[in-house]
Amino acid sequence: MENVFDREERTMKIMILGADGYLGWPMAANLSLTKNKLILVDNYIKRTLFKKYGKEPLVSLPRLETRCKILKKYNKNISFVKTDCTNTQKFLNLFSRHKPDVVIHFAELPSAPYSMHNFKEGWKTLDNNLKSTFNLITAVKTYNRKCHIIKLGTMGEYGTPNIDIEEGWLTVKHKGRQQKFLYPRQGSSLYHTSKIMDTDLLWFYVRTFGLRVTDLMQGPVYGVKINKTLDADQFYPTFAYDDMFGTVLNRFIVQGIANIPLTVYGSGNQIRGYLDIKDTIQCINLAIKHAPKANELRIYNQFTQQFSVNELAKKVQNALKKIHINASIKKIKNPRVEKEKHYYNAKHSGMKKLGLKPSLLTDRSIIEIAEYVIKHKNKINKTIIQPKSFWK
Ligand SMILES: NC(=O)c1ccc[n+]([C@@H]2O[C@H](COP(=O)([O-])OP(=O)(O)OC[C@H]3O[C@@H](n4cnc5c(N)ncnc54)[C@H](O)[C@@H]3O)[C@@H](O)[C@H]2O)c1
């Protein structure tokens, strides 16, 4: 995947909130290949939670202080600041010092099972996600209204309605009149609900104070490799595979390699839109390049293919067979409350119109992830994969 920035383009100050995370780090690494000035921010809360719940990722990665030094080889203009984005004063100070042109906001707690674990985790999710978003909005409104906020939303905000999911907006006709609204949203966890509230906050500040925002409704992401230049373990992201913080495809691959059944929750007919981590990076690069105007909230549905959980498990099983791993699939009681048979047809043409060239899910892409997991097979902890957080 190549960068969409060309040489003549002006350099920008880009702040990445949550730069230590699964998506934040590869995004920072990819942007280090440009001439932009990068300010990486994280408070390591995810590392703390991995430890607290005994759900350590497959490989323990160095902290950002160390990883930043690796990126300096490509771009000297990179700094890391350890700051909690929910700390209003500290965050406003940081923002006003740098006055970035773009902020990519990953700094949230993105786990549905964590948010539904208990009251404490639910509240922590709401508190962290809404405060970090609200502090960012306040900083932009106070110090640089031209700053382009790129916020990671989730396809889970829409839920699974019995009508087509549009890209962010829906025109409603009622008694002879019509109005364009945010597409109706109904999350299936407190985490997803916090993301809905984020979008509402951003939309309020866009229409009232003229902010410029891109909200990326992203599906579950899979993968580790980000591009040919940065193709080494040190550029790969945190790889979580446990029941609380892992995403489904990465988890299936680990289960296959650990010789335990791929656990499908419920009927397995739940359909979602997925994407390769390479495409997450490509989409965000495209969003940076195509900034909205003042008073504009742009929403893209950020995924490339739709699959049911059963289809996904079968795909992993077939791909692993090609490298002589015989994985079995087992249906288990669904720990979540969600529709297990539903209509799902979500539009996702916006990013393609901007130039997205998707990396689709193939046997090769599954084997690419499997090769990374096999290298670290001895570190797999089989006891952290079965679901332990139940909605009811
Ligand atoms: N990974 C996916 O499949 C996926 C899918 C859809 C949407 N998203 C969204 O993308 C964003 C990033 O997801 P991810 O998978 O990289 O998550 P992650 O948990 O791996 O990374 C988030 C990072 O933000 C940091 N962080 C959280 N709260 C912070 C705070 N208050 N101050 C400073 N740093 C803070 C964490 O320490 C962590 O390093 C999230 O907003 C998530 O909702 C992710």
The ligand as an SDF file (V2000), in Angstrom:
LIG
                    3D

 44 48  0  0  0  0  0  0  0  0999 V2000
   -9.8450   -2.5680   16.0940 N   0  0  0  0  0  0  0  0  0  0  0  0
  -11.0320   -2.6850   15.5260 C   0  0  0  0  0  0  0  0  0  0  0  0
  -11.4080   -3.7400   14.9850 O   0  0  0  0  0  0  0  0  0  0  0  0
  -11.9690   -1.4920   15.5130 C   0  0  0  0  0  0  0  0  0  0  0  0
  -13.1820   -1.5940   14.8140 C   0  0  0  0  0  0  0  0  0  0  0  0
  -14.0370   -0.5060   14.7850 C   0  0  0  0  0  0  0  0  0  0  0  0
  -13.6960    0.6740   15.4280 C   0  0  0  0  0  0  0  0  0  0  0  0
  -12.5180    0.7550   16.0980 N   0  0  0  0  0  0  0  0  0  0  0  0
  -12.2010    2.0210   16.7750 C   0  0  0  0  0  0  0  0  0  0  0  0
  -10.8720    2.4030   16.5030 O   0  0  0  0  0  0  0  0  0  0  0  0
  -10.2800    3.0390   17.6350 C   0  0  0  0  0  0  0  0  0  0  0  0
   -8.9550    2.3780   17.9510 C   0  0  0  0  0  0  0  0  0  0  0  0
   -9.1580    0.9850   18.1430 O   0  0  0  0  0  0  0  0  0  0  0  0
   -7.9660    0.0100   18.5010 P   0  0  0  0  0  0  0  0  0  0  0  0
   -8.4060   -1.3460   18.1130 O   0  0  0  0  0  0  0  0  0  0  0  0
   -6.6960    0.5550   17.9910 O   0  0  0  0  0  0  0  0  0  0  0  0
   -8.0030    0.0920   20.0880 O   0  0  0  0  0  0  0  0  0  0  0  0
   -6.8060   -0.0980   21.1390 P   0  0  0  0  0  0  0  0  0  0  0  0
   -7.4390   -0.3140   22.4640 O   0  0  0  0  0  0  0  0  0  0  0  0
   -5.8420   -1.1080   20.6660 O   0  0  0  0  0  0  0  0  0  0  0  0
   -6.0950    1.3260   21.1070 O   0  0  0  0  0  0  0  0  0  0  0  0
   -6.5980    2.4380   21.7660 C   0  0  0  0  0  0  0  0  0  0  0  0
   -5.4120    3.1680   22.3790 C   0  0  0  0  0  0  0  0  0  0  0  0
   -5.8960    4.3650   22.9780 O   0  0  0  0  0  0  0  0  0  0  0  0
   -5.2930    4.5030   24.2570 C   0  0  0  0  0  0  0  0  0  0  0  0
   -6.2220    5.2830   25.0800 N   0  0  0  0  0  0  0  0  0  0  0  0
   -7.4740    4.9510   25.4650 C   0  0  0  0  0  0  0  0  0  0  0  0
   -7.9910    5.9060   26.2460 N   0  0  0  0  0  0  0  0  0  0  0  0
   -7.0500    6.8740   26.3440 C   0  0  0  0  0  0  0  0  0  0  0  0
   -6.9970    8.1080   27.0240 C   0  0  0  0  0  0  0  0  0  0  0  0
   -7.9970    8.5250   27.7830 N   0  0  0  0  0  0  0  0  0  0  0  0
   -5.8790    8.8630   26.8890 N   0  0  0  0  0  0  0  0  0  0  0  0
   -4.8380    8.4380   26.1140 C   0  0  0  0  0  0  0  0  0  0  0  0
   -4.8300    7.2750   25.4680 N   0  0  0  0  0  0  0  0  0  0  0  0
   -5.9290    6.4900   25.5920 C   0  0  0  0  0  0  0  0  0  0  0  0
   -5.0700    3.0910   24.7640 C   0  0  0  0  0  0  0  0  0  0  0  0
   -4.0460    3.0230   25.7340 O   0  0  0  0  0  0  0  0  0  0  0  0
   -4.7150    2.3540   23.4780 C   0  0  0  0  0  0  0  0  0  0  0  0
   -3.3220    2.3450   23.2570 O   0  0  0  0  0  0  0  0  0  0  0  0
  -11.3170    2.9390   18.7620 C   0  0  0  0  0  0  0  0  0  0  0  0
  -11.9590    4.1690   18.9160 O   0  0  0  0  0  0  0  0  0  0  0  0
  -12.2880    1.8860   18.2830 C   0  0  0  0  0  0  0  0  0  0  0  0
  -13.5830    2.1700   18.7610 O   0  0  0  0  0  0  0  0  0  0  0  0
  -11.6440   -0.3050   16.1600 C   0  0  0  0  0  0  0  0  0  0  0  0
  1  2  1  0
  2  3  2  0
  2  4  1  0
  4  5  1  0
  4 44  2  0
  5  6  2  0
  6  7  1  0
  7  8  2  0
  8  9  1  0
  8 44  1  0
  9 10  1  0
  9 42  1  0
 10 11  1  0
 11 12  1  0
 11 40  1  0
 12 13  1  0
 13 14  1  0
 14 15  2  0
 14 16  1  0
 14 17  1  0
 17 18  1  0
 18 19  2  0
 18 20  1  0
 18 21  1  0
 21 22  1  0
 22 23  1  0
 23 24  1  0
 23 38  1  0
 24 25  1  0
 25 26  1  0
 25 36  1  0
 26 27  1  0
 26 35  1  0
 27 28  2  0
 28 29  1  0
 29 30  1  0
 29 35  2  0
 30 31  1  0
 30 32  2  0
 32 33  1  0
 33 34  2  0
 34 35  1  0
 36 37  1  0
 36 38  1  0
 38 39  1  0
 40 41  1  0
 40 42  1  0
 42 43  1  0
M  CHG  2   8   1  16  -1
M  END
$$$$
